[in-house]
Amino acid sequence: MRTFIVANVTKHPTDIVRRAAEKFDCSRQAIHRHIQRLLEVGALIESGKTRSRTYALAQLSSWQQHYEVASSGDEGDIWMRDVRPQLEPLATNVMGIWQYGFTEMFNNALDHAQARSIAVAVTKTAATSEVSIRDDGVGIFHKIQAALGLLDERHAVLELAKGKFTTDPQRHSGEGIFFSSRMFDCFSITSGSVSFSHQAKAPEDWILETDASGGTAVRMELGNHTSRSVNKVFKQFTTGDDFGFTKTVVPVRLAQYGDDNLVSRSQAKRLIARFEKFRTVVLDFKGVALIGQAFADEVLRVFPLAHPEVELVPLNANKEVSQMIAHVLEASR
């Protein structure tokens, strides 16, 4: 009962007692006893009186630290010495996700950001934990945009969404951000004028316009009692015992520029860049209103002819997009 209350009180601050009583088919008095215990141990806070009373998760801990890049040490040392103690105690699978996500993101800031300092913050409630990493460097999307000669920072998000992209291939595989974004309940990167967010239960990624200053900010949030694990996430996108990264899910709408429709071969070539690095590419057409014949032909006929070893799997296409896909596939036979 207490686990249910903790997990649901944020969404139902005013009627958590009723919902818990209905869930467990018991009296409200019984639920109040559990809430009282959660208040006593500091897991919940209450405000208001009688019918206007509300409950919320109490912040169990809050910690932050600034690191100078020149003297910070490596991400493994900082994880073990500083960050891990702020998150403990948590189950082994949960700590495994936090170790992976923190060390990957902090290492990116060290190796890629050209930053002078990195700020880390950790907050924890009875239900969730959150870690943020902010640097004062050049900005991740701007750096990718410059490296690839892209027209817009938003197109840099497309390359990150595919996975296997890095501006330093001799030192990094380009897998860290992709897998980290899939491990957490909420994962976001904000840099320059763009914010990218992936939520575990949301049907699609989000790109938002921001007015953020320089540098890059990464925010990761995870339920303290999740059943997710590093290996479970790897298995969704890999094959074999060596966890070869062979499958990716690409939000097709990220290839758009502003309100432009996806109609040209140049847009298609932007989308399919580096598809050959995978065995299976799931093309998620969620949010795409229509596609042109040239775009569809380049993606679904020209690319497969050149790379028959790569399987393309369309997903979430509306009626208009499905008709164009069918037209191109029929013409290619």
C-alpha positions as CSV (number, residue, x, y, z in Angstrom):
1,M,0.0,0.0,0.0
2,R,2.8,2.4,0.9
3,T,4.6,1.7,-2.4
4,F,1.3,2.5,-4.3
5,I,0.9,5.7,-2.3
6,V,4.4,6.9,-3.0
7,A,4.2,6.0,-6.7
8,N,0.9,7.8,-7.3
9,V,0.8,10.7,-4.9
10,T,2.3,13.2,-7.3
11,K,-0.4,12.6,-9.9
12,H,-3.2,12.5,-7.2
13,P,-2.2,14.8,-4.4
14,T,-5.8,15.5,-3.3
15,D,-7.5,12.2,-3.7
16,I,-4.7,9.6,-3.1
17,V,-6.6,8.2,-0.1
18,R,-9.7,7.4,-2.1
19,R,-7.7,5.9,-5.0
20,A,-5.6,3.7,-2.6
21,A,-8.7,2.6,-0.8
22,E,-10.3,1.6,-4.1
23,K,-7.2,-0.1,-5.3
24,F,-6.8,-2.3,-2.2
25,D,-10.6,-2.6,-1.4
26,C,-10.1,-1.3,2.1
27,S,-11.2,1.5,4.3
28,R,-9.9,5.0,4.2
29,Q,-8.9,4.7,7.8
30,A,-6.5,1.9,6.8
31,I,-5.0,4.1,4.1
32,H,-4.6,7.0,6.5
33,R,-2.6,4.8,8.9
34,H,-0.1,4.1,6.1
35,I,0.0,7.7,5.1
36,Q,0.7,8.7,8.7
37,R,3.6,6.3,8.7
38,L,5.0,7.8,5.5
39,L,4.6,11.3,7.1
40,E,6.5,10.1,10.2
41,V,9.5,8.8,8.3
42,G,9.6,11.9,6.1
43,A,8.6,10.3,2.8
44,L,5.5,12.5,2.5
45,I,4.6,16.1,3.4
46,E,1.0,17.4,3.9
47,S,-0.6,20.7,3.6
48,G,-4.1,22.1,4.2
49,K,-6.8,20.7,6.5
50,T,-9.6,18.1,6.3
51,R,-11.1,18.1,2.8
52,S,-8.6,20.6,1.4
53,R,-5.6,18.5,2.6
54,T,-3.0,17.5,0.0
55,Y,0.0,15.3,0.1
56,A,3.3,15.4,-1.8
57,L,6.6,13.6,-1.9
58,A,9.2,15.0,0.4
59,Q,12.6,15.6,-0.9
60,L,14.8,13.1,0.9
61,S,18.1,14.6,-0.2
62,S,19.5,17.3,-2.3
63,W,23.2,17.6,-3.3
64,Q,25.2,19.6,-5.9
65,Q,28.8,20.0,-6.8
66,H,30.9,22.0,-9.3
67,Y,33.9,20.4,-10.9
68,E,36.7,22.2,-12.8
69,V,37.5,20.1,-15.9
70,A,41.2,20.5,-15.6
71,S,41.3,18.9,-12.1
72,S,38.1,17.0,-11.8
73,G,39.4,13.4,-12.3
74,D,37.5,10.9,-14.4
75,E,33.8,10.0,-14.4
76,G,34.4,6.7,-12.6
77,D,36.1,8.4,-9.6
78,I,33.3,11.0,-9.3
79,W,30.6,8.4,-9.6
80,M,32.1,6.2,-6.8
81,R,33.2,9.0,-4.5
82,D,30.4,11.6,-4.9
83,V,27.3,10.6,-6.9
84,R,26.7,7.0,-5.9
85,P,26.5,7.8,-2.1
86,Q,23.7,10.4,-2.9
87,L,21.6,7.8,-4.6
88,E,22.0,4.8,-2.3
89,P,20.4,2.7,-1.2
90,L,18.7,1.5,-4.4
91,A,18.3,-2.0,-6.0
92,T,21.2,-3.3,-8.1
93,N,19.4,-2.9,-11.4
94,V,18.5,0.7,-10.6
95,M,22.1,1.6,-9.5
96,G,23.3,-0.1,-12.7
97,I,21.3,2.3,-14.8
98,W,22.4,5.3,-12.8
99,Q,26.1,4.3,-13.1
100,Y,25.7,3.8,-16.9
101,G,23.9,7.1,-17.5
102,F,26.0,9.3,-15.2
103,T,29.4,8.0,-16.3
104,E,28.4,8.2,-20.0
105,M,27.0,11.8,-19.8
106,F,29.8,13.1,-17.5
107,N,32.4,11.6,-19.8
108,N,30.8,13.3,-22.8
109,A,31.1,16.6,-21.0
110,L,34.7,15.9,-20.3
111,D,35.7,14.8,-23.8
112,H,33.5,16.7,-26.1
113,A,32.1,19.9,-24.6
114,Q,35.4,21.9,-24.5
115,A,34.1,23.1,-21.1
116,R,35.9,24.7,-18.2
117,S,33.5,23.5,-15.5
118,I,30.7,20.9,-15.0
119,A,27.9,21.2,-12.4
120,V,26.2,18.0,-11.0
121,A,23.0,18.0,-9.0
122,V,21.2,15.0,-7.4
123,T,17.8,15.1,-5.8
124,K,15.9,12.1,-4.4
125,T,12.4,11.4,-3.1
126,A,10.8,8.2,-2.0
127,A,9.6,7.5,-5.5
128,T,12.2,8.9,-7.9
129,S,15.7,10.2,-8.2
130,E,17.0,12.9,-10.6
131,V,20.5,13.8,-11.7
132,S,21.4,16.8,-13.8
133,I,24.8,17.5,-15.5
134,R,25.4,21.0,-16.9
135,D,28.6,22.2,-18.6
136,D,29.7,25.6,-19.9
137,G,31.1,24.3,-23.2
138,V,30.3,24.8,-26.9
139,G,26.9,23.0,-26.8
140,I,26.3,19.5,-28.1
141,F,23.8,20.3,-30.9
142,H,26.0,23.2,-32.2
143,K,29.0,21.0,-32.3
144,I,27.2,18.3,-34.3
145,Q,25.7,20.9,-36.6
146,A,29.2,22.3,-37.3
147,A,30.8,18.8,-37.7
148,L,28.2,17.7,-40.3
149,G,27.5,21.1,-41.9
150,L,23.8,20.9,-41.0
151,L,21.4,23.8,-41.7
152,D,19.7,23.7,-38.3
153,E,20.6,22.5,-34.8
154,R,17.4,20.4,-34.8
155,H,18.9,18.2,-37.4
156,A,21.7,17.3,-35.0
157,V,19.0,15.7,-32.8
158,L,18.1,13.3,-35.7
159,E,21.7,12.0,-35.7
160,L,21.6,11.5,-31.9
161,A,18.2,9.8,-32.2
162,K,19.7,7.2,-34.7
163,G,22.6,6.3,-32.4
164,K,26.1,5.4,-33.4
165,F,27.1,9.0,-34.0
166,T,30.1,10.7,-32.5
167,T,32.3,13.6,-33.4
168,D,35.3,11.6,-32.0
169,P,35.1,8.1,-33.4
170,Q,38.6,7.1,-32.3
171,R,37.5,7.5,-28.6
172,H,33.8,7.0,-28.6
173,S,31.3,4.6,-30.2
174,G,28.4,7.0,-30.3
175,E,26.1,4.7,-28.3
176,G,26.1,6.3,-24.9
177,I,23.4,9.0,-25.5
178,F,21.1,6.7,-27.4
179,F,21.1,4.0,-24.8
180,S,21.0,6.4,-21.9
181,S,17.9,8.1,-23.4
182,R,16.2,4.7,-23.4
183,M,17.1,3.6,-19.9
184,F,15.5,6.5,-17.9
185,D,11.9,7.4,-17.3
186,C,12.7,10.9,-18.5
187,F,15.9,11.9,-20.3
188,S,16.5,15.4,-21.8
189,I,19.3,17.4,-23.4
190,T,19.0,21.1,-23.6
191,S,21.6,23.1,-25.6
192,G,21.4,26.4,-27.5
193,S,18.0,26.8,-29.0
194,V,16.9,23.2,-28.8
195,S,15.7,20.8,-26.1
196,F,15.4,17.1,-26.9
197,S,13.4,14.9,-24.5
198,H,12.7,11.1,-24.4
199,Q,10.2,9.7,-22.0
200,A,9.9,5.9,-21.4
201,K,6.1,5.8,-21.6
202,A,5.6,8.5,-24.2
203,P,4.9,7.5,-27.9
204,E,7.5,9.9,-29.3
205,D,10.5,12.1,-28.7
206,W,10.0,15.8,-28.3
207,I,12.0,18.7,-29.7
208,L,11.3,22.1,-28.2
209,E,12.5,25.6,-28.9
210,T,14.3,27.1,-25.9
211,D,16.2,30.2,-25.1
212,A,18.9,28.4,-23.1
213,S,22.3,29.9,-22.8
214,G,25.6,28.3,-23.9
215,G,26.7,24.8,-22.8
216,T,24.7,21.6,-22.5
217,A,22.4,20.5,-19.7
218,V,21.4,16.8,-19.3
219,R,18.6,15.8,-17.0
220,M,17.9,12.1,-16.1
221,E,15.0,10.9,-13.9
222,L,14.3,7.3,-12.8
223,G,11.8,5.6,-10.5
224,N,13.6,4.2,-7.5
225,H,11.7,0.8,-7.8
226,T,11.8,0.3,-11.6
227,S,12.2,-3.2,-13.0
228,R,14.2,-1.8,-16.0
229,S,17.9,-2.8,-16.2
230,V,20.8,-2.0,-18.4
231,N,20.7,-5.4,-20.0
232,K,17.0,-5.3,-20.7
233,V,17.4,-2.0,-22.6
234,F,20.5,-3.4,-24.5
235,K,18.5,-6.4,-25.6
236,Q,15.8,-4.2,-27.2
237,F,18.4,-2.9,-29.7
238,T,21.1,-5.4,-29.9
239,T,21.8,-9.0,-31.0
240,G,24.2,-11.7,-29.8
241,D,26.0,-12.1,-26.5
242,D,28.3,-9.2,-27.3
243,F,25.4,-6.8,-27.4
244,G,26.1,-5.7,-30.9
245,F,24.1,-2.4,-31.5
246,T,22.1,-3.5,-34.6
247,K,18.7,-2.0,-34.3
248,T,17.5,1.6,-34.1
249,V,14.2,3.5,-34.1
250,V,14.3,6.7,-36.0
251,P,11.6,9.5,-35.6
252,V,11.2,10.4,-39.3
253,R,9.7,13.8,-38.5
254,L,13.1,14.9,-37.2
255,A,14.2,15.2,-40.9
256,Q,11.7,18.0,-41.4
257,Y,12.7,21.6,-41.3
258,G,10.1,23.8,-39.7
259,D,6.7,23.2,-41.3
260,D,8.1,21.8,-44.5
261,N,6.7,18.5,-45.7
262,L,9.1,15.6,-46.5
263,V,9.0,15.6,-50.3
264,S,12.6,15.9,-51.6
265,R,15.5,13.4,-52.1
266,S,17.8,15.7,-50.1
267,Q,15.5,15.4,-47.1
268,A,15.5,11.6,-47.6
269,K,19.3,11.5,-47.8
270,R,19.5,13.4,-44.5
271,L,17.3,10.8,-43.0
272,I,19.0,7.7,-44.2
273,A,22.6,8.8,-43.5
274,R,24.3,6.1,-41.5
275,F,21.4,3.6,-41.8
276,E,24.0,1.1,-43.2
277,K,25.5,0.8,-39.8
278,F,22.4,-1.1,-38.6
279,R,20.7,-4.4,-39.5
280,T,17.2,-3.1,-38.7
281,V,15.9,0.5,-38.9
282,V,12.4,1.1,-37.6
283,L,11.1,4.2,-39.4
284,D,8.6,5.9,-36.9
285,F,6.3,8.1,-39.0
286,K,4.5,9.4,-35.9
287,G,3.7,13.1,-36.5
288,V,4.4,13.0,-40.2
289,A,1.3,14.2,-42.2
290,L,2.5,13.2,-45.7
291,I,5.6,12.3,-47.7
292,G,6.4,12.9,-51.3
293,Q,7.1,10.4,-54.0
294,A,10.8,11.4,-54.4
295,F,11.3,11.2,-50.6
296,A,9.7,7.8,-50.3
297,D,11.5,6.5,-53.4
298,E,14.9,7.5,-52.0
299,V,14.3,5.9,-48.6
300,L,12.3,2.8,-49.5
301,R,13.6,1.8,-53.0
302,V,17.0,3.4,-53.7
303,F,18.5,2.8,-50.2
304,P,17.4,-0.9,-50.0
305,L,18.8,-1.5,-53.5
306,A,22.2,-0.2,-52.4
307,H,22.0,-1.9,-48.9
308,P,19.9,-5.1,-49.1
309,E,21.4,-6.2,-45.8
310,V,19.5,-3.5,-43.9
311,E,15.8,-4.1,-43.0
312,L,13.6,-1.0,-43.1
313,V,10.4,-1.3,-41.0
314,P,7.8,1.5,-41.3
315,L,5.8,2.2,-38.2
316,N,2.9,4.5,-37.1
317,A,2.2,5.8,-40.7
318,N,-1.1,7.5,-41.3
319,K,-3.3,6.7,-44.3
320,E,-1.7,9.1,-46.7
321,V,1.9,8.1,-45.8
322,S,0.9,4.4,-45.9
323,Q,-0.5,4.9,-49.4
324,M,2.7,6.5,-50.6
325,I,4.8,3.7,-49.1
326,A,2.7,1.1,-50.8
327,H,3.0,2.9,-54.1
328,V,6.8,3.0,-53.9
329,L,7.1,-0.6,-52.8
330,E,4.8,-1.8,-55.6
331,A,6.8,0.2,-58.2
332,S,10.0,-1.4,-57.0
333,R,8.8,-4.9,-57.7
